[in-house]
Amino acid sequence: MAKIVITGGEVLNGEVQISGAKNAVLPILCATLLADAPISVGNVPHLHDVTTTMELLGALGAPLTVDEKLTITVDPTRTISTVAPYELVKTMRASILVLGPLLAKYGHAEVSLPGGCAIGSRPVDQHIRGLQALGAEVVVENGYVKARCDRLRGGRYSFEMVTVTGTENVLMAAVLARGTSVLENCAEEPEVVDLAHCLIAMGAKIEGAGTNRMVIEGVDRLSGGHYDVMPDRIETGTFLVAGAITGGRVLARRTRANILDGVLQKLEDAGAHINTGPDFIELDMGGRRPRAVNLTTAPYPGFPTDMQAQFAALNCVAEGVGVIKETIFENRFMHMNELMRLGADIHIDGHTAIIRGVETLTGAPIMATDLRASASLVLAGLVAKGETTVDRIYHIDRGYENIEEKLGGLGAKIRRVAA
Ligand code: EPU
Protein backbone atom coordinates (compact mmCIF):
# COMPACT_ATOMS: atom_id res chain seq x y z
CA MET A 1 0.00 0.00 0.00
CA ALA A 2 1.43 3.38 -1.00
CA LYS A 3 2.41 5.90 1.66
CA ILE A 4 3.19 9.58 1.72
CA VAL A 5 6.39 10.66 3.44
CA ILE A 6 6.77 14.28 4.52
CA THR A 7 9.74 16.04 6.04
CA GLY A 8 8.22 18.91 7.96
CA GLY A 9 9.42 22.44 8.42
CA GLU A 10 9.22 24.03 4.97
CA VAL A 11 7.34 27.34 4.67
CA LEU A 12 5.05 26.99 1.62
CA ASN A 13 5.21 29.70 -0.99
CA GLY A 14 3.78 29.67 -4.50
CA GLU A 15 0.81 29.03 -6.75
CA VAL A 16 -1.43 26.02 -7.08
CA GLN A 17 -4.08 25.22 -9.71
CA ILE A 18 -7.33 24.01 -8.21
CA SER A 19 -9.06 21.03 -9.84
CA GLY A 20 -12.75 20.48 -10.58
CA ALA A 21 -14.92 19.62 -7.59
CA LYS A 22 -15.22 15.96 -6.65
CA ASN A 23 -18.62 16.41 -5.05
CA ALA A 24 -19.96 18.21 -8.13
CA VAL A 25 -18.53 15.95 -10.82
CA LEU A 26 -19.92 12.76 -9.26
CA PRO A 27 -23.61 13.82 -9.38
CA ILE A 28 -23.08 15.51 -12.76
CA LEU A 29 -21.68 12.30 -14.27
CA CYS A 30 -24.71 10.44 -12.89
CA ALA A 31 -27.01 13.14 -14.32
CA THR A 32 -25.69 12.41 -17.84
CA LEU A 33 -27.80 9.23 -17.68
CA LEU A 34 -30.89 11.47 -17.94
CA ALA A 35 -29.96 12.89 -21.36
CA ASP A 36 -31.12 11.43 -24.65
CA ALA A 37 -28.03 12.56 -26.55
CA PRO A 38 -24.29 12.37 -25.83
CA ILE A 39 -23.09 14.84 -23.23
CA SER A 40 -19.58 15.91 -22.30
CA VAL A 41 -18.28 17.06 -18.93
CA GLY A 42 -15.17 19.23 -18.60
CA ASN A 43 -12.85 20.35 -15.78
CA VAL A 44 -13.00 16.79 -14.45
CA PRO A 45 -10.50 16.07 -11.68
CA HIS A 46 -8.31 12.99 -11.98
CA LEU A 47 -9.59 11.13 -8.91
CA HIS A 48 -10.25 7.58 -7.90
CA ASP A 49 -13.94 8.34 -7.24
CA VAL A 50 -14.28 9.64 -10.80
CA THR A 51 -12.81 6.38 -12.14
CA THR A 52 -15.28 4.42 -10.00
CA THR A 53 -18.18 6.49 -11.37
CA MET A 54 -16.96 5.88 -14.93
CA GLU A 55 -16.83 2.15 -14.21
CA LEU A 56 -20.36 2.32 -12.84
CA LEU A 57 -21.70 4.17 -15.91
CA GLY A 58 -19.89 1.64 -18.09
CA ALA A 59 -21.46 -1.25 -16.14
CA LEU A 60 -24.87 0.33 -16.74
CA GLY A 61 -24.13 0.19 -20.48
CA ALA A 62 -23.45 3.87 -21.14
CA PRO A 63 -20.31 4.06 -23.32
CA LEU A 64 -17.92 6.85 -22.40
CA THR A 65 -14.74 8.32 -23.75
CA VAL A 66 -12.10 10.48 -22.10
CA ASP A 67 -9.86 12.87 -24.02
CA GLU A 68 -6.38 14.05 -23.07
CA LYS A 69 -7.82 17.06 -21.19
CA LEU A 70 -9.94 14.63 -19.18
CA THR A 71 -13.20 15.78 -20.73
CA ILE A 72 -15.57 12.84 -20.34
CA THR A 73 -18.22 12.23 -22.99
CA VAL A 74 -21.04 9.90 -22.01
CA ASP A 75 -23.44 8.40 -24.53
CA PRO A 76 -26.56 7.51 -22.53
CA THR A 77 -28.73 6.73 -25.58
CA ARG A 78 -28.33 2.95 -25.69
CA THR A 79 -30.60 0.63 -23.77
CA ILE A 80 -28.83 0.21 -20.52
CA SER A 81 -28.95 -1.90 -17.41
CA THR A 82 -30.68 -0.33 -14.43
CA VAL A 83 -28.86 -2.36 -11.78
CA ALA A 84 -25.94 -0.82 -9.87
CA PRO A 85 -24.13 -3.78 -8.29
CA TYR A 86 -22.74 -3.99 -4.77
CA GLU A 87 -19.17 -4.55 -6.04
CA LEU A 88 -19.08 -1.00 -7.40
CA VAL A 89 -21.36 0.76 -4.92
CA LYS A 90 -19.53 -0.53 -1.84
CA THR A 91 -16.34 1.31 -2.81
CA MET A 92 -18.08 4.66 -3.21
CA ARG A 93 -21.24 5.81 -1.46
CA ALA A 94 -21.97 8.44 -4.11
CA SER A 95 -22.98 5.57 -6.44
CA ILE A 96 -26.44 5.92 -4.87
CA LEU A 97 -26.72 8.98 -7.16
CA VAL A 98 -27.65 6.79 -10.13
CA LEU A 99 -30.92 5.85 -8.39
CA GLY A 100 -32.88 9.02 -9.22
CA PRO A 101 -31.73 9.31 -12.86
CA LEU A 102 -32.29 5.61 -13.71
CA LEU A 103 -35.73 5.60 -12.11
CA ALA A 104 -36.81 8.83 -13.81
CA LYS A 105 -35.64 7.74 -17.25
CA TYR A 106 -36.34 4.01 -17.31
CA GLY A 107 -39.06 3.56 -14.68
CA HIS A 108 -37.00 1.17 -12.61
CA ALA A 109 -33.67 1.01 -10.79
CA GLU A 110 -31.91 -1.31 -8.41
CA VAL A 111 -29.01 0.18 -6.54
CA SER A 112 -27.10 -1.64 -3.86
CA LEU A 113 -27.19 -0.04 -0.42
CA PRO A 114 -23.75 1.49 0.08
CA GLY A 115 -23.08 -0.17 3.44
CA GLY A 116 -20.94 1.05 6.32
CA CYS A 117 -18.82 4.16 6.29
CA ALA A 118 -15.98 5.19 8.55
CA ILE A 119 -17.35 8.67 9.34
CA GLY A 120 -20.89 7.68 10.32
CA SER A 121 -23.83 5.43 9.51
CA ARG A 122 -25.10 7.57 6.60
CA PRO A 123 -28.55 6.09 5.83
CA VAL A 124 -30.40 6.88 2.55
CA ASP A 125 -33.95 7.04 3.93
CA GLN A 126 -34.39 10.62 2.68
CA HIS A 127 -33.46 9.66 -0.87
CA ILE A 128 -36.11 6.92 -0.72
CA ARG A 129 -38.83 9.09 0.81
CA GLY A 130 -38.25 11.87 -1.67
CA LEU A 131 -38.60 9.44 -4.58
CA GLN A 132 -41.75 7.96 -3.00
CA ALA A 133 -43.20 11.49 -2.86
CA LEU A 134 -42.79 11.56 -6.65
CA GLY A 135 -44.87 8.38 -6.97
CA ALA A 136 -42.16 5.70 -6.95
CA GLU A 137 -42.68 2.34 -5.28
CA VAL A 138 -39.52 1.60 -3.34
CA VAL A 139 -38.53 -1.48 -1.36
CA VAL A 140 -35.26 -2.42 0.27
CA GLU A 141 -34.60 -6.09 -0.46
CA ASN A 142 -31.50 -8.30 -0.52
CA GLY A 143 -29.31 -5.29 0.19
CA TYR A 144 -30.68 -3.31 -2.74
CA VAL A 145 -32.92 -0.27 -3.02
CA LYS A 146 -35.43 -1.38 -5.67
CA ALA A 147 -37.55 1.39 -7.14
CA ARG A 148 -40.14 1.43 -9.89
CA CYS A 149 -42.80 3.67 -11.35
CA ASP A 150 -44.75 4.18 -14.61
CA ARG A 151 -43.64 7.77 -14.94
CA LEU A 152 -42.75 9.84 -11.93
CA ARG A 153 -45.22 12.61 -11.18
CA GLY A 154 -44.56 15.98 -9.62
CA GLY A 155 -44.83 15.93 -5.85
CA ARG A 156 -43.93 17.79 -2.71
CA TYR A 157 -41.24 16.69 -0.28
CA SER A 158 -39.68 18.36 2.71
CA PHE A 159 -36.37 16.73 3.69
CA GLU A 160 -36.24 15.81 7.38
CA MET A 161 -32.61 16.92 7.55
CA VAL A 162 -30.34 18.71 5.11
CA THR A 163 -28.81 16.07 2.86
CA VAL A 164 -26.56 16.89 -0.08
CA THR A 165 -26.81 13.69 -2.14
CA GLY A 166 -30.43 13.19 -1.01
CA THR A 167 -31.36 16.58 -2.49
CA GLU A 168 -29.37 15.77 -5.64
CA ASN A 169 -31.01 12.37 -6.15
CA VAL A 170 -34.56 13.65 -5.79
CA LEU A 171 -33.79 16.73 -7.92
CA MET A 172 -32.47 14.51 -10.74
CA ALA A 173 -35.64 12.41 -10.56
CA ALA A 174 -37.99 15.41 -10.47
CA VAL A 175 -36.61 16.98 -13.67
CA LEU A 176 -38.22 14.22 -15.78
CA ALA A 177 -41.41 13.83 -13.69
CA ARG A 178 -44.80 14.82 -15.10
CA GLY A 179 -45.84 18.11 -13.49
CA THR A 180 -44.39 20.37 -10.83
CA SER A 181 -42.35 19.25 -7.81
CA VAL A 182 -41.62 21.33 -4.75
CA LEU A 183 -38.65 20.29 -2.61
CA GLU A 184 -38.19 21.89 0.78
CA ASN A 185 -35.35 21.96 3.31
CA CYS A 186 -33.00 21.33 0.37
CA ALA A 187 -29.22 21.36 0.70
CA GLU A 188 -27.84 24.73 -0.49
CA GLU A 189 -24.28 23.50 -1.10
CA PRO A 190 -22.57 24.98 -4.20
CA GLU A 191 -22.24 21.45 -5.61
CA VAL A 192 -26.06 21.10 -5.59
CA VAL A 193 -26.23 24.41 -7.45
CA ASP A 194 -23.63 23.21 -9.97
CA LEU A 195 -25.68 20.07 -10.61
CA ALA A 196 -28.81 22.21 -11.06
CA HIS A 197 -26.96 24.44 -13.55
CA CYS A 198 -25.86 21.38 -15.50
CA LEU A 199 -29.44 20.04 -15.54
CA ILE A 200 -30.73 23.46 -16.67
CA ALA A 201 -28.13 23.44 -19.47
CA MET A 202 -29.60 20.06 -20.49
CA GLY A 203 -33.09 21.60 -20.64
CA ALA A 204 -34.44 21.09 -17.10
CA LYS A 205 -36.66 23.72 -15.50
CA ILE A 206 -35.47 24.38 -11.96
CA GLU A 207 -36.00 27.43 -9.78
CA GLY A 208 -34.48 28.12 -6.38
CA ALA A 209 -31.18 26.22 -6.62
CA GLY A 210 -28.96 27.50 -3.82
CA THR A 211 -31.94 28.17 -1.55
CA ASN A 212 -33.70 25.68 0.68
CA ARG A 213 -36.75 25.47 -1.64
CA MET A 214 -36.57 24.29 -5.21
CA VAL A 215 -39.46 24.20 -7.67
CA ILE A 216 -39.01 21.87 -10.62
CA GLU A 217 -41.22 21.81 -13.68
CA GLY A 218 -40.81 18.34 -15.19
CA VAL A 219 -39.88 18.08 -18.88
CA ASP A 220 -40.29 15.15 -21.29
CA ARG A 221 -36.68 14.88 -22.32
CA LEU A 222 -33.25 16.31 -21.63
CA SER A 223 -30.67 16.96 -24.30
CA GLY A 224 -26.90 16.55 -24.38
CA GLY A 225 -24.31 19.30 -24.64
CA HIS A 226 -21.29 20.28 -22.60
CA TYR A 227 -20.82 21.34 -18.99
CA ASP A 228 -17.71 22.43 -17.07
CA VAL A 229 -17.57 21.42 -13.41
CA MET A 230 -17.05 24.10 -10.73
CA PRO A 231 -13.77 24.36 -8.78
CA ASP A 232 -13.27 22.21 -5.70
CA ARG A 233 -13.84 24.41 -2.65
CA ILE A 234 -12.55 21.75 -0.25
CA GLU A 235 -9.33 21.25 -2.20
CA THR A 236 -8.97 25.06 -2.27
CA GLY A 237 -9.51 25.29 1.48
CA THR A 238 -7.04 22.48 2.13
CA PHE A 239 -4.25 24.27 0.21
CA LEU A 240 -5.03 27.55 1.97
CA VAL A 241 -4.72 25.81 5.34
CA ALA A 242 -1.41 24.36 4.10
CA GLY A 243 -0.24 27.94 3.59
CA ALA A 244 -1.55 29.07 6.96
CA ILE A 245 -0.19 26.17 9.02
CA THR A 246 3.34 26.69 7.62
CA GLY A 247 3.25 30.48 8.02
CA GLY A 248 3.56 30.79 4.24
CA ARG A 249 1.88 32.30 1.18
CA VAL A 250 -0.33 30.32 -1.19
CA LEU A 251 -2.05 31.60 -4.29
CA ALA A 252 -4.87 29.23 -5.30
CA ARG A 253 -5.85 29.73 -8.96
CA ARG A 254 -8.90 28.60 -10.96
CA THR A 255 -11.12 28.80 -7.88
CA ARG A 256 -13.75 31.15 -6.45
CA ALA A 257 -13.89 33.01 -3.15
CA ASN A 258 -17.70 33.19 -2.94
CA ILE A 259 -17.99 29.44 -2.30
CA LEU A 260 -15.58 29.60 0.64
CA ASP A 261 -16.92 32.48 2.75
CA GLY A 262 -17.03 30.63 6.10
CA VAL A 263 -13.60 29.07 5.56
CA LEU A 264 -11.92 32.34 4.54
CA GLN A 265 -13.40 34.04 7.60
CA LYS A 266 -11.84 31.39 9.87
CA LEU A 267 -8.49 31.76 8.11
CA GLU A 268 -8.60 35.51 8.73
CA ASP A 269 -9.52 34.80 12.36
CA ALA A 270 -6.39 32.64 12.45
CA GLY A 271 -4.34 35.67 11.39
CA ALA A 272 -4.08 35.18 7.62
CA HIS A 273 -4.24 38.04 5.16
CA ILE A 274 -6.62 37.06 2.35
CA ASN A 275 -6.75 38.68 -1.06
CA THR A 276 -9.32 37.50 -3.62
CA GLY A 277 -10.05 38.09 -7.31
CA PRO A 278 -12.55 36.65 -9.76
CA ASP A 279 -10.72 33.32 -10.09
CA PHE A 280 -8.09 33.26 -7.36
CA ILE A 281 -7.59 33.38 -3.61
CA GLU A 282 -4.28 34.39 -2.08
CA LEU A 283 -3.44 33.67 1.54
CA ASP A 284 -0.45 35.27 3.20
CA MET A 285 0.48 34.34 6.74
CA GLY A 286 3.60 36.51 6.75
CA GLY A 287 5.62 33.96 8.75
CA ARG A 288 3.28 34.23 11.74
CA ARG A 289 2.09 31.35 13.87
CA PRO A 290 -1.69 30.88 13.40
CA ARG A 291 -4.15 31.74 16.19
CA ALA A 292 -6.50 28.96 17.32
CA VAL A 293 -10.07 29.18 15.97
CA ASN A 294 -13.38 27.84 17.23
CA LEU A 295 -15.76 26.31 14.72
CA THR A 296 -18.96 24.31 14.45
CA THR A 297 -19.74 22.36 11.30
CA ALA A 298 -23.12 23.00 9.67
CA PRO A 299 -24.82 22.66 6.30
CA TYR A 300 -23.91 25.34 3.75
CA PRO A 301 -23.48 28.29 4.19
CA GLY A 302 -22.20 27.11 7.57
CA PHE A 303 -18.69 25.79 8.11
CA PRO A 304 -18.18 22.62 5.98
CA THR A 305 -17.68 19.31 7.74
CA ASP A 306 -15.25 18.48 4.91
CA MET A 307 -12.88 21.20 6.23
CA GLN A 308 -13.13 20.27 9.91
CA ALA A 309 -10.16 17.88 9.98
CA GLN A 310 -7.86 20.35 8.22
CA PHE A 311 -8.66 23.08 10.77
CA ALA A 312 -8.07 20.56 13.56
CA ALA A 313 -4.51 20.21 12.22
CA LEU A 314 -4.17 24.01 12.14
CA ASN A 315 -5.34 24.31 15.74
CA CYS A 316 -2.79 21.70 16.85
CA VAL A 317 0.07 24.15 16.25
CA ALA A 318 -1.83 27.41 16.79
CA GLU A 319 -1.49 29.90 19.61
CA GLY A 320 -4.27 29.34 22.14
CA VAL A 321 -7.13 26.86 22.48
CA GLY A 322 -9.55 26.03 19.65
CA VAL A 323 -12.87 24.25 20.13
CA ILE A 324 -14.22 22.22 17.21
CA LYS A 325 -17.77 20.85 17.15
CA GLU A 326 -18.83 18.31 14.52
CA THR A 327 -22.60 18.29 13.98
CA ILE A 328 -23.01 16.51 10.62
CA PHE A 329 -21.39 13.09 11.08
CA GLU A 330 -21.23 11.12 14.33
CA ASN A 331 -17.76 9.66 13.87
CA ARG A 332 -15.64 12.24 12.13
CA PHE A 333 -12.86 12.67 14.68
CA MET A 334 -10.69 9.72 13.74
CA HIS A 335 -7.83 11.98 12.71
CA MET A 336 -7.62 13.33 16.27
CA ASN A 337 -5.94 10.22 17.69
CA GLU A 338 -3.42 10.20 14.87
CA LEU A 339 -2.70 13.91 15.42
CA MET A 340 -2.06 13.08 19.09
CA ARG A 341 0.59 10.60 17.91
CA LEU A 342 2.42 13.62 16.49
CA GLY A 343 2.25 15.31 19.89
CA ALA A 344 -1.00 17.29 19.59
CA ASP A 345 -2.83 18.20 22.80
CA ILE A 346 -6.46 17.23 22.13
CA HIS A 347 -9.28 16.48 24.52
CA ILE A 348 -12.40 14.88 23.03
CA ASP A 349 -15.78 15.20 24.67
CA GLY A 350 -18.48 13.60 22.52
CA HIS A 351 -18.71 15.58 19.30
CA THR A 352 -16.47 18.36 20.60
CA ALA A 353 -12.67 18.47 20.36
CA ILE A 354 -10.75 20.93 22.50
CA ILE A 355 -7.34 21.50 20.97
CA ARG A 356 -4.60 23.32 22.84
CA GLY A 357 -1.94 24.47 20.39
CA VAL A 358 1.60 23.22 20.97
CA GLU A 359 4.85 24.83 19.80
CA THR A 360 6.00 21.77 17.85
CA LEU A 361 4.67 18.49 16.57
CA THR A 362 7.13 15.66 15.94
CA GLY A 363 6.99 13.30 12.97
CA ALA A 364 5.74 9.72 13.34
CA PRO A 365 4.11 6.97 11.27
CA ILE A 366 0.36 7.67 11.15
CA MET A 367 -2.66 6.12 9.49
CA ALA A 368 -5.29 7.76 7.27
CA THR A 369 -8.84 6.63 8.05
CA ASP A 370 -10.91 8.59 5.54
CA LEU A 371 -10.47 11.20 2.86
CA ARG A 372 -10.49 14.46 4.82
CA ALA A 373 -8.75 12.85 7.81
CA SER A 374 -5.87 11.94 5.51
CA ALA A 375 -5.64 15.55 4.29
CA SER A 376 -5.38 16.77 7.88
CA LEU A 377 -2.58 14.30 8.61
CA VAL A 378 -0.62 15.49 5.58
CA LEU A 379 -1.08 19.10 6.76
CA ALA A 380 0.19 18.22 10.22
CA GLY A 381 3.14 16.43 8.62
CA LEU A 382 4.10 19.68 6.88
CA VAL A 383 4.90 21.25 10.25
CA ALA A 384 5.94 18.23 12.30
CA LYS A 385 9.64 18.10 13.07
CA GLY A 386 11.36 15.26 11.21
CA GLU A 387 9.65 12.66 9.09
CA THR A 388 5.95 11.79 9.05
CA THR A 389 4.73 8.76 7.11
CA VAL A 390 1.02 8.67 6.30
CA ASP A 391 -0.20 5.14 5.58
CA ARG A 392 -3.40 4.08 3.76
CA ILE A 393 -3.02 6.98 1.41
CA TYR A 394 -5.55 5.50 -1.05
CA HIS A 395 -8.13 7.51 0.90
CA ILE A 396 -6.53 10.76 -0.27
CA ASP A 397 -6.54 9.68 -3.93
CA ARG A 398 -10.34 9.49 -3.80
CA GLY A 399 -10.58 13.26 -3.46
CA TYR A 400 -7.28 15.06 -4.11
CA GLU A 401 -5.63 15.17 -7.53
CA ASN A 402 -1.83 14.78 -7.29
CA ILE A 403 -1.68 16.20 -3.78
CA GLU A 404 2.01 15.46 -3.34
CA GLU A 405 2.90 17.10 -6.66
CA LYS A 406 0.83 20.18 -5.87
CA LEU A 407 2.27 20.52 -2.34
CA GLY A 408 5.75 19.82 -3.70
CA GLY A 409 5.25 22.70 -6.17
CA LEU A 410 4.64 24.97 -3.18
CA GLY A 411 7.92 23.90 -1.60
CA ALA A 412 6.85 21.02 0.65
CA LYS A 413 9.23 18.08 1.08
CA ILE A 414 6.78 15.34 0.27
CA ARG A 415 6.97 12.10 -1.70
CA ARG A 416 4.91 9.02 -2.35
CA VAL A 417 6.53 5.67 -1.73
CA ALA A 418 5.29 2.25 -2.77
CA ALA A 419 4.78 -0.10 0.16
N1 EPU B 1 -28.69 11.50 6.38
C1 EPU B 1 -29.73 10.70 6.81
N2 EPU B 1 -30.56 10.17 5.88
C2 EPU B 1 -30.39 10.36 4.55
C3 EPU B 1 -29.34 11.17 4.12
C4 EPU B 1 -28.49 11.74 5.06
O1 EPU B 1 -29.91 10.48 8.01
O2 EPU B 1 -31.18 9.82 3.75
C5 EPU B 1 -27.79 12.13 7.38
C6 EPU B 1 -26.36 11.60 7.27
O3 EPU B 1 -26.20 10.39 7.99
C7 EPU B 1 -25.56 12.76 7.84
C8 EPU B 1 -26.36 13.98 7.40
O4 EPU B 1 -27.66 13.51 7.08
O5 EPU B 1 -25.54 12.68 9.24
C9 EPU B 1 -25.81 14.73 6.21
O6 EPU B 1 -25.42 13.81 5.21
P1 EPU B 1 -25.50 14.14 3.66
O7 EPU B 1 -26.55 13.28 3.04
O8 EPU B 1 -25.59 15.60 3.42
O9 EPU B 1 -24.08 13.63 3.17
P2 EPU B 1 -23.80 12.98 1.77
O10 EPU B 1 -24.70 13.58 0.75
O11 EPU B 1 -23.76 11.50 1.89
C10 EPU B 1 -22.06 14.75 0.92
C11 EPU B 1 -20.63 14.75 0.50
C12 EPU B 1 -19.74 14.53 1.70
C13 EPU B 1 -19.99 15.65 2.70
C14 EPU B 1 -21.48 15.70 3.06
C15 EPU B 1 -21.85 16.86 3.96
C16 EPU B 1 -20.81 13.91 -1.77
C17 EPU B 1 -20.53 12.83 -2.74
N3 EPU B 1 -20.44 13.69 -0.50
O12 EPU B 1 -22.31 13.47 1.50
O13 EPU B 1 -18.40 14.59 1.24
O14 EPU B 1 -19.24 15.44 3.86
O15 EPU B 1 -22.28 15.81 1.86
O16 EPU B 1 -21.52 18.06 3.37
O17 EPU B 1 -21.31 14.97 -2.13
C18 EPU B 1 -16.09 14.14 1.32
O18 EPU B 1 -15.99 14.72 0.22
O19 EPU B 1 -15.09 13.81 2.00
C19 EPU B 1 -17.42 13.82 1.83
C20 EPU B 1 -17.62 12.91 2.78
Boltz pocket constraint, residues with backbone or C-beta under 6 A from the ligand:
constraints:
  - pocket:
      binder: B
      contacts: [[A, 22], [A, 23], [A, 26], [A, 93], [A, 94], [A, 120], [A, 121], [A, 122], [A, 123], [A, 124], [A, 125], [A, 126], [A, 127], [A, 161], [A, 162], [A, 163], [A, 164], [A, 165], [A, 166], [A, 191], [A, 305], [A, 306], [A, 327], [A, 328], [A, 329], [A, 330], [A, 371], [A, 372], [A, 399]]
      max_distance: 6.0
